[in-house]
Amino acid sequence: MKKALFVAAVGLMLGCGSAFASAELAKAKNCMACHANDKKLVGPSYRDVAARYANDKDAVAKLAKKIREGGVGVWGQVPMPANPQVSEAEAQTLARWVLSIK
């Protein structure tokens, strides 16, 4: 029983750490200059992005591509600049994190 509780606690800590790490990654990659969790800034809120892509099985790939390559037209005519300094792995981590925001 103690082992099961320990494993569950470690899993929770790792999951929380991952979410925290992704928020820190978003700050480090300057995503927060244009986006916020719960309100529109220059770009849409992460909550709105998560809601729009909630039922899209390809959402992680689509958002990771958008993070790295930029785009325009999905949320209006303000372009999202490309972010080539974000690696593919980082972009996927950020996309998963954005999709987890409720």
C-alpha positions as CSV (number, residue, x, y, z in Angstrom):
1,M,0.0,0.0,0.0
2,K,2.8,2.4,0.9
3,K,4.5,1.7,-2.4
4,A,1.4,2.4,-4.4
5,L,0.9,5.7,-2.6
6,F,4.5,6.6,-3.2
7,V,4.2,5.8,-6.9
8,A,1.0,7.9,-7.2
9,A,2.6,10.8,-5.3
10,V,5.7,10.8,-7.6
11,G,3.4,10.6,-10.7
12,L,1.5,13.7,-9.5
13,M,4.6,15.6,-8.8
14,L,6.0,14.8,-12.2
15,G,2.8,15.8,-13.8
16,C,2.7,19.1,-12.0
17,G,6.3,19.7,-12.7
18,S,5.7,19.1,-16.3
19,A,2.9,21.7,-16.4
20,F,5.1,24.2,-14.5
21,A,8.1,23.5,-16.7
22,S,5.9,24.1,-19.8
23,A,4.7,27.4,-18.4
24,E,8.4,28.3,-17.7
25,L,9.2,27.2,-21.3
26,A,6.5,29.5,-22.6
27,K,8.0,32.4,-20.7
28,A,11.5,31.5,-21.8
29,K,10.5,31.4,-25.5
30,N,8.6,34.7,-25.2
31,C,5.2,33.2,-25.9
32,M,3.8,35.1,-23.0
33,A,4.6,38.4,-24.7
34,C,1.5,37.8,-27.0
35,H,-0.5,35.2,-25.2
36,A,-2.0,34.7,-21.7
37,N,-3.8,31.7,-20.1
38,D,-7.2,33.4,-19.7
39,K,-7.4,36.6,-21.8
40,K,-6.6,37.8,-25.3
41,L,-3.5,39.9,-25.7
42,V,-2.0,40.2,-29.2
43,G,-3.0,36.6,-29.8
44,P,-5.7,34.4,-28.4
45,S,-5.7,33.1,-24.9
46,Y,-4.4,29.6,-24.3
47,R,-7.8,28.7,-22.9
48,D,-9.4,29.7,-26.2
49,V,-6.8,27.8,-28.3
50,A,-7.4,24.7,-26.1
51,A,-11.2,25.0,-26.6
52,R,-10.9,25.4,-30.4
53,Y,-8.7,22.3,-30.8
54,A,-10.2,20.2,-28.0
55,N,-11.7,17.6,-30.5
56,D,-8.9,17.7,-33.0
57,K,-6.8,14.5,-32.9
58,D,-4.0,16.3,-34.8
59,A,-4.0,19.4,-32.6
60,V,-0.5,18.8,-31.1
61,A,1.1,18.5,-34.6
62,K,-0.8,21.5,-35.9
63,L,0.0,23.8,-33.0
64,A,3.6,22.7,-32.9
65,K,3.9,23.6,-36.5
66,K,2.2,26.9,-36.0
67,I,4.5,27.7,-33.0
68,R,7.6,27.1,-35.1
69,E,6.5,28.4,-38.5
70,G,4.0,31.1,-37.5
71,G,0.8,31.9,-39.5
72,V,-2.1,34.2,-40.0
73,G,-5.8,34.0,-40.5
74,V,-7.0,31.4,-38.0
75,W,-7.6,34.0,-35.2
76,G,-7.8,37.2,-37.4
77,Q,-5.3,39.1,-39.5
78,V,-2.6,39.7,-36.8
79,P,0.2,37.4,-37.9
80,M,1.9,35.0,-35.4
81,P,5.6,35.3,-36.2
82,A,7.7,32.2,-36.8
83,N,9.8,31.0,-33.8
84,P,12.7,29.0,-35.3
85,Q,14.5,29.2,-31.9
86,V,11.9,26.7,-30.6
87,S,12.9,23.1,-31.3
88,E,10.4,20.6,-32.5
89,A,10.4,18.9,-29.1
90,E,9.8,22.2,-27.3
91,A,7.0,23.1,-29.7
92,Q,5.3,19.8,-29.0
93,T,5.7,20.3,-25.3
94,L,4.3,23.8,-25.6
95,A,1.4,22.5,-27.7
96,R,0.5,19.8,-25.2
97,W,0.6,22.3,-22.4
98,V,-1.6,24.8,-24.2
99,L,-4.1,22.0,-24.9
100,S,-4.2,21.1,-21.2
101,I,-5.4,24.6,-20.2
102,K,-9.0,24.7,-19.2
